[in-house]
Amino acid sequence: MTPYTPPTFSGNAYNCPHCDAYAKQTWYEAHFLQNSWTKIPQHFFVVCSHCNNYSLWHVKQMIYPDTAGAPIANNDLPDELKVDYNEARTILNKSPRGATALLRLCIQKLCKHLGESGNDINKDIGNLVKKGLPVKVQQSLDIVRVIGNDAVHPGQMDLTDDVETATKLFVLINLITEVMITQPKEVDKLFNSLPSNKLDGIKNRDK
């Protein structure tokens, strides 16, 4: 999975909030025209070199589009989970707390989709590690303080509800989807594209 670099104020290159490509970003001071061009204080237009779409920044915060630079959902994330994921993207700037709540729900649903209970995130992720999810993903969840102890209900995430934490959760959801859904699907596609005589040979070998 390609590393994700969120949009940052005055950043020369990052993942575009429109096309999600890592690309050069060109910054322009915003002006309005009345009798003459007048600079709008602390307003900037930023143009992506990949898709040519623009974002609008005010006081070091991106105000358009309203995704706060959250990564686009992995195409293989189940459709019913994309609803939660995309809603979290649209409210991230307005309500980081609401976004993290939706992302917690999305992770629970994703664990359930992958055959786990969906009730205890710690146990579910531990089981997914046994099924092939890299242990680094489990450690990443620990970094954003996925805990299940006496302080909270088992499996509940005790998070700082801010944009930075929510952005990490977006990335983690895409990473889990990449490893547990996208990569096996691609391997199956490659395997099934082999000539039938080769597939028969592999099946006979495995017997």
C-alpha positions as CSV (number, residue, x, y, z in Angstrom):
1,M,0.0,0.0,0.0
2,T,1.4,3.4,-1.0
3,P,2.1,5.6,2.0
4,Y,-0.4,8.4,2.5
5,T,0.8,12.0,3.0
6,P,-2.1,14.2,4.2
7,P,-2.4,17.8,3.0
8,T,-0.5,20.3,5.1
9,F,-0.4,24.0,5.1
10,S,2.3,25.3,2.6
11,G,3.2,21.8,1.7
12,N,4.7,21.4,-1.8
13,A,3.5,17.8,-2.3
14,Y,1.0,15.6,-0.7
15,N,-2.0,13.3,-1.5
16,C,-4.5,15.5,-3.3
17,P,-7.9,15.7,-1.5
18,H,-9.7,15.3,-4.9
19,C,-7.8,12.6,-6.8
20,D,-5.8,11.1,-3.9
21,A,-2.6,11.1,-6.0
22,Y,0.6,12.1,-4.4
23,A,1.4,15.2,-6.4
24,K,3.0,18.6,-6.5
25,Q,0.8,21.4,-5.1
26,T,1.1,25.0,-6.3
27,W,0.0,27.7,-3.8
28,Y,-1.5,31.0,-4.8
29,E,-2.6,33.9,-2.6
30,A,-6.3,34.7,-3.0
31,H,-7.4,38.1,-4.3
32,F,-10.7,39.8,-5.1
33,L,-11.4,42.4,-7.7
34,Q,-13.3,45.5,-6.9
35,N,-11.5,48.6,-8.2
36,S,-8.3,46.8,-8.2
37,W,-7.0,43.4,-7.2
38,T,-6.8,43.2,-3.4
39,K,-5.3,40.3,-1.4
40,I,-7.6,38.4,0.9
41,P,-5.6,37.9,4.1
42,Q,-4.7,34.3,5.0
43,H,-6.6,32.8,2.0
44,F,-4.9,30.6,-0.5
45,F,-5.8,28.6,-3.6
46,V,-3.8,25.4,-4.1
47,V,-3.8,23.6,-7.5
48,C,-2.9,19.9,-7.8
49,S,-0.5,19.2,-10.7
50,H,-2.1,15.8,-11.3
51,C,-5.8,16.6,-11.6
52,N,-5.8,20.4,-11.8
53,N,-8.5,20.7,-9.1
54,Y,-8.0,23.2,-6.4
55,S,-8.4,23.4,-2.7
56,L,-9.1,26.5,-0.6
57,W,-7.2,27.3,2.7
58,H,-8.0,29.8,5.4
59,V,-5.9,30.5,8.5
60,K,-3.7,27.4,7.7
61,Q,-6.8,25.1,7.5
62,M,-8.2,23.6,4.3
63,I,-11.9,24.6,4.0
64,Y,-12.6,23.2,0.6
65,P,-13.1,20.4,-0.1
66,D,-14.4,19.6,3.4
67,T,-12.6,16.2,3.7
68,A,-9.7,17.7,5.7
69,G,-7.5,15.7,3.4
70,A,-8.7,12.3,4.6
71,P,-7.7,9.5,2.1
72,I,-10.2,8.2,-0.4
73,A,-11.6,4.8,0.6
74,N,-10.0,1.7,-0.8
75,N,-12.2,0.5,-3.7
76,D,-12.5,-3.0,-2.0
77,L,-13.9,-1.6,1.2
78,P,-17.5,-3.1,1.3
79,D,-20.1,-0.6,0.1
80,E,-22.0,-0.5,3.4
81,L,-18.8,0.4,5.2
82,K,-18.0,3.1,2.6
83,V,-21.1,4.9,3.7
84,D,-19.6,5.4,7.2
85,Y,-16.1,6.1,5.9
86,N,-17.3,8.7,3.4
87,E,-19.5,10.4,6.0
88,A,-16.5,10.6,8.3
89,R,-14.6,12.3,5.5
90,T,-17.2,15.0,5.0
91,I,-17.5,15.9,8.7
92,L,-13.8,15.6,9.7
93,N,-13.1,19.3,9.8
94,K,-16.5,20.2,11.3
95,S,-16.6,17.4,13.9
96,P,-13.4,15.3,14.4
97,R,-15.2,13.6,17.4
98,G,-18.1,12.5,15.1
99,A,-15.6,11.3,12.5
100,T,-13.7,9.2,14.9
101,A,-16.9,7.7,16.2
102,L,-17.9,6.7,12.6
103,L,-14.5,5.3,12.0
104,R,-14.6,3.2,15.2
105,L,-17.9,1.8,13.9
106,C,-16.3,1.2,10.5
107,I,-13.5,-0.8,12.0
108,Q,-15.9,-2.9,14.0
109,K,-18.0,-3.6,10.9
110,L,-14.8,-4.4,8.9
111,C,-13.7,-6.9,11.5
112,K,-17.2,-8.5,11.4
113,H,-17.0,-8.6,7.5
114,L,-13.7,-10.5,7.8
115,G,-15.3,-13.2,10.0
116,E,-14.7,-11.8,13.5
117,S,-17.3,-10.9,16.2
118,G,-17.2,-7.1,15.7
119,N,-17.6,-6.8,19.5
120,D,-14.1,-6.6,20.8
121,I,-11.7,-4.8,18.4
122,N,-8.5,-5.9,20.3
123,K,-9.4,-9.6,20.0
124,D,-10.7,-9.2,16.5
125,I,-7.5,-7.6,15.3
126,G,-5.5,-10.2,17.1
127,N,-7.4,-12.9,15.3
128,L,-6.8,-11.2,12.0
129,V,-3.1,-11.1,12.7
130,K,-3.2,-14.9,12.9
131,K,-4.9,-14.9,9.5
132,G,-2.2,-12.8,7.9
133,L,-2.7,-9.2,8.9
134,P,0.8,-7.8,9.7
135,V,1.5,-7.4,13.4
136,K,2.5,-3.8,12.5
137,V,-1.2,-3.0,11.9
138,Q,-2.0,-4.2,15.4
139,Q,0.8,-2.0,16.7
140,S,-0.5,0.9,14.8
141,L,-3.8,0.5,16.4
142,D,-2.1,0.5,19.8
143,I,-0.4,3.8,18.8
144,V,-3.7,5.4,18.5
145,R,-4.7,3.8,21.8
146,V,-7.0,1.0,21.0
147,I,-7.5,-0.4,24.5
148,G,-9.6,-2.9,26.2
149,N,-9.1,-2.7,29.9
150,D,-10.9,-1.8,33.1
151,A,-10.9,1.9,32.1
152,V,-13.4,1.3,29.3
153,H,-15.7,-1.4,28.0
154,P,-13.8,-4.3,26.3
155,G,-12.6,-3.4,22.8
156,Q,-13.6,0.2,23.0
157,M,-11.3,2.8,21.6
158,D,-10.2,5.5,24.0
159,L,-9.1,8.2,21.5
160,T,-8.2,11.8,21.4
161,D,-10.9,13.0,19.0
162,D,-8.9,15.2,16.7
163,V,-8.2,15.4,13.0
164,E,-4.7,13.8,13.3
165,T,-6.1,10.7,15.1
166,A,-9.0,10.4,12.7
167,T,-6.6,10.6,9.7
168,K,-4.6,7.7,11.2
169,L,-7.8,5.6,11.4
170,F,-8.7,6.3,7.8
171,V,-5.3,5.0,6.8
172,L,-5.6,2.0,9.0
173,I,-9.0,1.0,7.6
174,N,-7.6,1.2,4.1
175,L,-4.5,-0.8,5.1
176,I,-6.6,-3.6,6.7
177,T,-8.8,-3.7,3.5
178,E,-5.7,-3.8,1.3
179,V,-4.1,-6.7,3.2
180,M,-7.2,-8.8,3.9
181,I,-9.3,-8.1,0.9
182,T,-7.5,-6.5,-2.0
183,Q,-4.3,-8.5,-2.0
184,P,-6.0,-12.0,-1.7
185,K,-8.3,-10.9,-4.5
186,E,-5.4,-10.0,-6.8
187,V,-3.6,-13.3,-6.0
188,D,-6.7,-15.2,-6.9
189,K,-7.1,-13.2,-10.1
190,L,-3.5,-14.0,-11.1
191,F,-3.8,-17.7,-10.1
192,N,-7.0,-18.2,-12.1
193,S,-5.5,-16.5,-15.2
194,L,-3.1,-19.4,-15.5
195,P,-3.8,-21.9,-18.4
196,S,-6.1,-24.8,-17.4
197,N,-3.3,-27.4,-17.9
198,K,-1.1,-25.5,-15.5
199,L,-3.9,-25.2,-12.9
200,D,-4.5,-28.9,-13.2
201,G,-0.8,-29.6,-12.7
202,I,-0.8,-27.4,-9.6
203,K,-3.9,-29.2,-8.2
204,N,-2.3,-32.6,-8.8
205,R,0.9,-31.5,-7.2
206,D,-0.9,-30.3,-4.1
207,K,-2.7,-33.7,-3.8
